[in-house]
Amino acid sequence: MVGLPYDCVANPIGAVRLTFEKAVAGLPDADPMLALGGKDWGVTDLFHRFLFEEDGLSRVPILDQSSIRWIMPNTLVRFRGMVQDMLGNELYIGAFKDGSTWRTNKFTDVAARPMPPSCQSCYSERLIFLSVPVPGQNQWTLDVSPPQVVQDKYEDVMSQHGEKRRRDVTFDAMELNVQHMEMDASCSKKQREDEYTFQSSHSLVKDLELEGVMQENKNHSDDASFSCLVKVYDLPEGHLKLNDVFEFIGVYTFNPELFDNDSTDHPAFDIVEDVSDHLPPTKVPRLHCLICKKLAFQDFLSVSSALQPLPNPFVEIRGSLIGHLSAILGNDEVAAQCLLLHLLSRVRGKVDVVTVGKLSLNLTGFTRESASLFGSRLNDMITSLLPFSRVIPISVDYLNKATLQPRKNNQTGRLMMGELQLAHGTHLTLDETHLQAGVLSSVGVENARMLKYLMEMQSVEYDFEFYKLDMTTDIQLLVISEGKSNILPADLVLPFHPTAYTPKTASREQLEAWRWYLANARSLNCSSGLEMQTILQDEMVAAMREDRSLGFKDLSRLLTMAQLLSVSFGEGSLTLERWQMVKELERLRKERLR
């Protein structure tokens, strides 16, 4: 037979089980999971080859709020999201003996066939995570069209049946499923039987009903309204961490009667997940992960043709980006230079109480009117350049009412999201132009303290009821205010001096080039040679003698700015030229402060 006997997209479980049966065929009649080392038996290699060597990834639909209406249960999907909660381990029956044949339940919620009473079985373990859409994920990262051939099948069903009774939908769904199997005449009889088992009319009808259920969820929350319970197999401990952004590729399951005691078609496992009461399968889809990948800024980019003819893309794209930032900031080039360094900043490590690499920015001189003009343009620009960004209007009322701190609900075992549970690399704009005189409650004081702690330490305090735990993060913080912020002490304070209002729009090619530039420049590391270290040391000692107010934090900030300026030109080592440029930028900034 040429090619795979199972369609890895339409029937991944068939491929999993066939691979398992081949792997255990020549093994002793004992515990097959033990004989296989308790791990993978070639499934990962099979799907990795299909997805990345045979271009199968383009056929796999992305699971999200809109596509869930038409994606068939028990098919292969992609889900991109943030790890919002880690729900621990789950035991399940990994394999059982059906007569003389061993069968596997891996990558499923239920057994394919009723398990014989008192049959020989072996248990395995998997990790459970709750993944949600990344808070603040911007639209340009989501503009991906689903595979049209799969979507058309769903739309045909909907157009044919409309508002018919449920009985009619069930009948037509069965007919559609039978036609789908008959189209693939080359498949074996065993494959058609498995496809009917895993793409039954019952599952399709329930999938059509899921849209209303998910809409009901959406009324109770925003970004986390579409969550996905991800079950991960055979990964080393610590591979997935809280607030990491991952792409999971695996088997999508949705079965509202999974834990219905009256259901006999899909027998549940002996050991079921503890989270099912609070994350029921009727509202939270499951994804059994086959392959996962941690995502970086570069994974959200499209290849820009504008980069190909440029001899030195970093320098040329930097110049065009600075020009555009200056235009939207009212021709304030100093603000544009500082903003670029801020957008390139990232946490590179911690030395004692000093967080290395961060560069928070406070642009002062804004009123409500100028914030609505220049501030909104700036926010639009950040949204179009970065994958994740949020804006928080800081006011007394907001601080007194907002839930910033993530909290563990020990009744349900769930970690409840707060506004500050964000993915690494998120840009957060804090707009203080809404702040007026008022009295902070105890909640408001605590929220203000948390924001200050985040800005100074790049850490968020999580409340686990009986104790609190600091979670390190990497969030770019921009403060827009009338005067220097008394609540949020930024690393860099710059009075904003616009001189003109020149509306300017960027082309798609320019935006793609700027995104490429920010992603790649931000990933660069900058070092200093021995000679440059000596020069920096002498200059810093001289600066402290001249200005007694300078402290260690000021000198650390200047060094960070110099390194960021170097990577903005695509350079991996700090030179005297870049150091002089930073000193000039600092001189211009201090002139404004006077």
N, C-alpha and C positions, 0 to 999 in steps of 0.2 A: 504494500500500500504506500502510495506517495503522499507525503505531508502528514500532518497531525490527524489522528482519527477523531479528535474532538475539537470543536471550535472553542478556543481559549477565552473568547469574549462572551459568547452566548451560553456556553456550558463549561465554565472553569472547573466545577466540581467533578464533571466527568473526566477531565484531564487529570485532576488530582487523584481520583480513585484508580484510574487505569495505571498511573505511574506507581501507586502504592502496590497494586496487585502484581505488577511486574517485579517490584523490588523484593516482595516477600515470597515470591513463587519458589525460589530455590533455598529458602531458609528452613532451619529445623522447625518442627511443629511445636513451638513454644511461644514465648512473649515476643511478637515481632518488633515492637517498639524498643525493647531491650536489645534485640539482635541488631537493630539498625542504629544503635547508640542513642535512642530516644530523640533523635533530631530529624532533620530533613532527609528525604529519600530521593532527591533529585527534582522536587517540585520547583524550588527557587531557580535552579538552572534552566528548567524548562520554560518558565514564564519570563525569565530575564532574556533568554535567547529570542523568544517570541516578541517581546516588547521592544527590545533595543537593537537586535540584530536583524530581525525580519520586519521592522517598521510596524509592529502591531500596536504601538502606543497611540498612533493617530486614530485607531479604531475604537479606543476605549473612551466612553463618555465620562464627563466630569459630573459628579454628584453634587448638586446644590439645590437651593430652594425652588428653582424653576424647573430643573431637569428631573426632579424626583417624580413628577407627574407621569413621565413616559418611560423611565428606566425600568426594565423588567427585574423582578427579584431573582436572586441566585445567578446574576451575571457579573462580569468583571467591570469595575468602576474605578475612577480616580477621585480622591477627596483631598482637598488642600485645606488645612486648618491649623489652629493653634492648640497645643496640648493644654487644656484648661484644668483638668483634674486627673489625678492618678488614683485609680480605684483598686489597686492591688492585684492579687493573683486569683485565678479561678481554676479549680480542678474540673476536668471533663473526661468522659470515656473516649480515649484516643483511638482505640481499636477494640473490636469484639469478634468473636468467632461465630460465624453463621454456618452451622453444619461443619464441613471440613475446610471452609474458606474464611480467611481473615479479611475483615472489612474495616475501613477507617472512617472516623467521624471528624477528622481534622478539617478546619476551615468551614465548619457548619455549626448551626445552633441545635439541630436535631439529627437523629439517625435517619438514613435514607430508607431503611427497612426496619420493621419492628424487631427489636433485639430479643432473641429467644430467652425464656426465663432461665436464670441460673447459668447463663452462658459464660464462657471464659472471656475475660476482658482485661484491659490494662488502662490505667489512668495516666493522663498527661496534664501539664500545667500551661496556662497562657496568661499574659498580662492584659489588663483592661485599662483603657484610657478614654476619657471623654474629650473629644476634639470639637472645637467650635470654629466658625468663620473668624478669621483674624480681626480683632477689633480695629476699626479705622482703615480696613483695607480699601484702597482706592479703586475706582471703577476701571481704570485703564489696565489693571492687572487681571480683570475678570472678563474682558471682552474676548471670550473664546466660544466659538459656535460648536454645538454638539454634533456628533456624527448624524447626518441628515437621514440616512437610511433607517436608523433605529427610531429616530423621532417621528418619521413619517408613519410608521406602524401604529404608534400611539394616536397620532392625529387622525388617522383613518378610522380607528375604533371610535374615537370621540365624535367625529362627524357623522358616522353611520347611526349611532345610537342616541346621541343627545341626552334627553331627559327620560328615556325609557325606564321601565321598571327594572329592578335589580335582577329578576329572573331572566329578562331578555339579555341584559349585559353578560350574565354568566354564560348563557348559551352561545352568544356571539364570540365571547372570549375563548371558549373551548374550540369553536370553529376556526378562529384565527390561529390558535396554537397548533391545531392539526394541520392547517395549510402550511404553517411555517415548517413543520417537520417533514411534510411531504415534498417540499421544495428541494430539500437536500437529499437526493436519491443515493448519493454516494456514501452516506453515513450507514454504519452498521445498525442491525436491529437493536443491539444493546444500547447504542448511543441514542436512538429515538426513544427507547423506553426511559432512559435516564433524563432526557430533555423533558419528556412529559411529566416525570416526577418532579423535576425542579422548576418547571415553568407551567405549573398547573393553572387551570382557570380560576381556582380559588385565590391563588396568589395574585393574579392579574386584577381580579375584581377588587381585592383589598388594596392593591397599589393605586387603583383609580380613586379609592376613597381617601387615600392618605393626604391628598392635597388639602381637603377640608380640615383634617386633624392638624396638619402643620400650620395652617392659617390660624387655628385656634391657639396654638402655641405662640405664634407671632404676636398675638395681642398681649401677651404677658411679659415679653422682653424684646430687645431689639437685635443686637448683633448675635446673641447666643440663641436666637429662636430656632435656628436650624443646627442642632448638635448631632453628633454621630458617635456612637459607642464603638470604639476601635479595639479589636482583639488581636493581639500581637503574639507571634510565635517565634521561638528559637533565636531571640535577640539577646546579646550580652547585657548585663545589668548596667543601667546608667546610660544606655544608648539614647533613650528618649527622656527629656527633662521637661519640667513644668515651663510653659510659655514658649517652648520651641515651636517653630513653624515647620510642618512636615507635609509631604505629599504621600498619601497612603494609596496603594494600588491593591485591591483585593476583591473579595466576593461580597456583594451587597445582599443583605437579607432583610426581609420585612414580612413578619407573620403575626397578625394580631392575636391568633389563637395559640401562640407558642406555649403559653402557660395555662391554657384552658384545660381543666381536668376532664372535660367531656370530649375533647378532641382525641381521636384515635388514629387519624391519618398521619399525624406528625408527632410521634411519641417523644416526650421530653427526656432529657438525660436524667440519670439518677441524681446528679449534682447540678443545681441550677445556679445562676449568678445571683449574688446577694443584692445587687443594685437594681434588680428587676422591678421591685416595688416602687422605686422612685424614678426610674428611667425605663418605663414599660416599652416593649417592642411596638405597641400601638402608636407611640409618639416619637420614639427615638430609634432611627434605623441602625442596624448593626453592619459593621464592615470587618470581615475577617482578612487581616492583612497578609498579603503574599510578599510584597516588596514595599519598602518605605525609604524615603530620602529626606534629609533635612534641607530645607530651602534657604537660599541666600538671595540677596538683592538681584544677583545676576540671573536667577532662575525665573524672574518675572519679565525679563527683557525680550524684545524681538530684535533680530539682527538688523541694524540700520545700514542701508546702502550708502548713506551719507558719509560713513567712516572710511570707505574703501579708498577714495582718491586722496585722502589727507596724508601728507608725509609725516607730520607730527601731530596726531589727533589730540593729545592732551593739551598742548599749548593752544591750538587753534580753537578747540571746543571750549576751553576755559575762557578765551577772549570773548567768544560770542555769548557765553552764559553770563559773564560779568556785565557785558553790555545790556543784556536783557534785564538782569536783576536791578541794575542801576536805573533803567527806564521805568520799571514798575515801582521803584522807590523814589520817584520824583527827581531823577538824575543825581541822587546821593551816592557817589561812587565809594566813599568810605564805608557807608552802610552795606553796600553790595559786597565789598571785600570781606568785611567781618561776617556777613551772612554766609558767604561761601565757605569760610573756615568752619563756621558753626555746622553747616550741612555735611561737611566731611568728617566731623568729629565722631569718635566712637571710643568706648571704654576699652583700654588695652591692658589693664591690670590694676592692682591695688598695692600700694606700698604703705604699710601701717594704716593711717587714717586718710591717706591721699589717694584719690581715684585718678589714675593716669589716663589721659586721652580725652576726657570730657571737656566740652567748651559750651556751657550754657550762655545765652545771649539775652540781654535786656535792652530793647530799643525804647528809649524814653522820648517825651515830647509829643505823644499822641493824645488827641482828644477823641471824644466819641465821633465827631465829624470826620477827622482825618483817619481814624481807625476804620470807619465804614468805607472810606475811599481807598487809602493805601493799604490798610490792614486786610481788607477783603481781597484785594488784588494779590497781595503777598500770600495769603492762605490758598487762593486758587492756584498760584504758581507752585507752592509746596505740594499741594494735592496732585498736581499733574506730573511732578518729578519723582516723588517717593512712593514706595508701595503702601506704607502704612502711616497715617497721620490723623491727629485729632485736634480739635479746638475746644477749650474749656473757658467759658466766660466767668471770670472770678468776680463774685459779688458776695456781700454778707449773707444774703438769702441762700445763695448756692452753697456756701461753706457750711451753713447751719443745717442744710437738708441733704446734701450729697452723701452717697455711700462710696467713699474712695477706697476703703480698706477691704481686701478679700477676707472672707470669714468662713471658717469650717463649721458646718452644721452637723453636730455630732448625733443628732436625732436621725438624720438621713444618711450620714456618712459622706455628704457632698461638700465640696468647696464652692461657696457662692461667690460669684465674681463681684469685684469692686471696680470702680472707674480706673484704678491704677494697676489692674492686672492687664498688662499690655505685652505684646511680643517684643523681643529684642530688636532694636533698630527703628522703633516707632518714633515719629516726630510729634511732640506735644506742644501746642501753642497755648499759652495762658494769657488771656485778654483781661487786663486789670482796668481797662477804661470803663467798665461797668461798676467798679468799686466805689461806693459812697459810704458816708459815715453811718455807723450802726454798731450794734452790740453782738458780739459772737457768743453763741451758746457754748456749752462744753463740747458738743459735737463739732461746732465751727472751729474752736481752738485746736481740737485734735486733728481736724482735716488740714488746717493751716500748718500744723507741725509736720504732718506727713508729707505735704508738698515741699516744705523746706528741707526735710530729711532726704527726700528723693533728689532734690537739686544738688545738695551738698555731697551726698554719699552714693548716689545712684543705687539706692536700695529701697525696697518697699517692705513694710512690716505687715506680715500676715497674721491674722488672729485665729488661733486654733483653740479658743475658749479657755483652756487651762494653761496655755502658754502662748507666747508670740515668737515668731520666727522671721528673721530678716532674709529676704530673697533678693539677691543681686540682680540688677537689670542693666539695660543699656538703652536709655531714652534720651533723645535730643530735646532739650527744653528751651523754648523761646518765649520771652515775656514781653508783652506790649503794654506800656503804661504811660501815664502822664508824667510822673516824676520817677526817680529811682525807687524800685519796689522795696518796701519795708518788710514784706512777707517772704519774698522769694529772692534771696541774695545770689544773683547770677555771677558767673565767672567774668563776664565781659559786659560792661555797661557803656552804651553809646547813645548820646542824644541824636535823634533823627532830624535831619535838615533837608527837607525836600525843597526844590527850587522851581519845579515845573510839573505839570500833569500831562503826561504823554501816553495815552492809551496805546498799548502794543500787544499784538497777539503773535503766538509762535506757531509755526507750521508743524505738522506731524513729524517730518524728518528732523526738525530741530529738537523737538521733545525727545525723540528716540535717541538722538546723539547725546543730549544732556543727561538722560537717564543712564546711558552706557558710561558716560564720563564719571558721574557721581558714584556709580556702583564700583567701577574699577579703581578710581582714585581712592575711594574709602577703604578698599581692601589692601592697599599698599602699606608697607611698613617703612619707617624712616629711621635711619641710624646716624650716628655721628662718629667720625674718625677721631683718632687720638689728638691730632693737631687741632681739629675743630673743638673738641672737648676742652682743650687748654684755653683756646680763645674765649669760649663761652664762660668758663670759670673766671678768667681775669675780668671780663666785661661785667659779669654779675657782681663781683666783689666791688668793682669801681662804682657801679650803679647804686649799691647799698650804702657806700660811703657818701655819695652825693645826695641821696634821698633816704633819710633815716626811716621814712614811713614804709619803705618797701620791705616786704616779708617773704618768707619761703613760698607762700601760695602765689604771690605776684610773679616771682621768678619761674615757678613751675608753669604758670599760665603762659608766660612769654615763650618758654621752650616748647610748649604744646602748640602754640600758634605758629612758631617757626617750622615745626615738623609738618603741621597741616598745610602750610604754605608750600613746602617742598613737594608734598604728594599732590597738591593741586596742579603742579607742573609735570606730574608723572615721574618725579625724582625720588629715588630711594635713599638718598643720603643728604644730610643737611650741609649746605655750603655757606660761605661767608656772605655771598650775594643775597641769599634768602634771609639770612639773619639781619642784614641791613634793611631789607624791605620791611621786615616785621617791626624793627625799631622805628622806622618812619611811620608806619601805620599806627603804632602806639603813640607816637608824638602827636599825630593829628587827632587821635581820639582824646588825649588828655587836654589838648587845646579846647575842644568842645566842652569838656567837663568844667573848665574854668569859667 
